Amino acid sequence: MKVLILCTGNSCRSQMAHGFLQSFDSNITVCSAGTEASGKINQKAVAVMNEIGIDISHHTSDSVDLYLGEEWDYVITVCGGANETCPAFIGKVKHRLHMGFDDPSHAVGTDEFIWSEFIRVRDEIKSGFWKFYIENIKA
């Protein structure tokens, strides 16, 4: 089973989703990429995942171009921008899904509020990807 998770910058939401899905089942090949990859992982995303015991600090922020020629069971976009600009894959894609999540890196306010947004989005991603895993992969 191969799953590619796409976001615009591949620094936050797609990285958290990648970490969760891989933690649910180590037999799944999970990759994440960005349509405009930032080249770095958001450190608050790393910290909020570490808080629940999932280490994504070793992940890299990669361009979707690296994966265009591969075959995928699922390609999942996690933000509106990636959903709209998701490139046509040369390889075979069995299922394409969109699961949109707010971008916590755009949160503005106190440090406490920003941190709470990272927690909220992390928990929404966990819930959404757990449901996806149970209904589509484990079933």
C-alpha positions in Angstrom: 0.0 0.0 0.0 1.5 3.4 -1.1 0.1 6.7 0.0 1.2 10.2 -1.0 0.0 13.1 1.0 0.1 16.5 -0.7 0.1 20.0 0.7 1.3 23.3 -0.7 4.5 23.8 1.4 5.0 20.3 2.8 6.1 21.7 6.1 3.2 21.3 8.5 -0.2 19.5 7.8 1.1 17.0 5.3 4.0 16.2 7.6 1.7 15.6 10.6 -0.6 13.4 8.4 2.4 11.5 7.2 3.6 10.9 10.8 0.1 9.7 11.9 -0.5 7.4 9.0 2.9 5.8 9.4 2.4 5.4 13.1 -0.9 3.5 12.5 0.7 0.9 10.3 4.5 0.6 9.6 3.7 -1.6 6.6 2.3 1.3 4.6 4.7 3.2 2.4 3.8 6.9 3.2 5.4 9.9 1.5 4.5 13.5 1.7 5.3 16.3 -0.7 4.4 19.9 -1.6 3.3 21.6 -4.8 5.6 24.5 -3.7 7.7 22.7 -1.1 9.2 25.0 1.5 12.3 22.9 2.0 11.9 22.8 5.8 9.7 21.3 8.4 7.7 23.7 10.6 9.3 23.4 14.1 5.9 23.8 15.9 4.6 20.9 13.9 7.6 18.8 15.0 7.0 19.9 18.6 3.2 19.3 18.6 3.8 15.8 17.2 6.6 15.1 19.8 4.1 16.0 22.5 2.2 12.8 21.6 5.2 10.6 20.9 5.5 10.8 17.1 8.9 12.0 15.8 8.7 13.8 12.5 12.0 15.7 12.9 13.7 13.4 10.4 11.1 14.2 7.6 12.1 16.3 4.7 10.1 18.8 2.8 10.1 17.5 -0.8 8.7 18.7 -4.1 5.8 16.7 -5.6 8.0 16.4 -8.7 10.0 13.6 -7.0 6.9 11.4 -7.1 5.2 12.2 -10.4 6.3 9.0 -12.1 5.4 6.6 -9.3 2.2 4.5 -8.8 0.1 5.3 -5.8 -2.8 3.6 -4.1 -3.9 6.9 -2.6 -3.0 10.5 -3.3 -4.5 12.7 -0.6 -4.5 16.5 -0.6 -4.7 18.2 2.8 -5.1 21.8 1.8 -7.2 23.7 -0.8 -4.2 25.0 -2.7 -2.7 21.5 -3.3 -6.2 20.2 -4.2 -6.5 22.8 -6.9 -2.9 22.6 -8.2 -2.4 18.8 -7.8 -0.5 17.8 -10.9 -1.6 15.1 -13.3 0.4 12.0 -12.3 2.1 10.1 -15.0 1.9 7.0 -12.9 -1.2 5.1 -11.9 -3.2 6.6 -9.0 -6.0 4.3 -7.8 -7.7 6.8 -5.5 -7.5 10.6 -5.1 -9.0 12.1 -2.0 -9.1 15.6 -0.4 -9.2 16.1 3.3 -8.9 19.8 4.1 -7.4 21.1 7.3 -6.7 24.7 8.5 -3.1 25.8 8.3 -2.0 26.4 11.9 1.2 28.2 10.7 -1.1 31.0 9.6 -2.5 31.5 13.1 -2.1 34.9 14.6 -2.3 35.9 18.2 -0.6 35.0 21.5 1.8 32.2 21.8 -0.8 30.2 23.7 -3.4 30.7 21.0 -1.0 29.7 18.2 0.0 26.6 20.1 -3.7 25.7 20.7 -4.2 26.0 16.9 -1.4 23.5 16.3 -2.9 21.1 18.8 -6.4 21.5 17.3 -5.3 20.9 13.8 -3.0 18.0 14.9 -6.0 16.4 16.6 -8.2 16.9 13.5 -5.6 15.4 11.3 -5.2 12.4 13.6 -9.0 11.8 13.6 -9.4 12.2 9.9 -6.5 10.0 9.0 -7.5 7.3 11.6 -11.0 7.2 9.9 -9.3 7.0 6.5 -7.1 4.2 7.7 -9.9 2.1 9.3 -12.2 2.6 6.3 -9.8 2.2 3.4 -6.6 0.4 4.5 -7.4 -1.8 7.4 -10.9 -2.8 6.2 
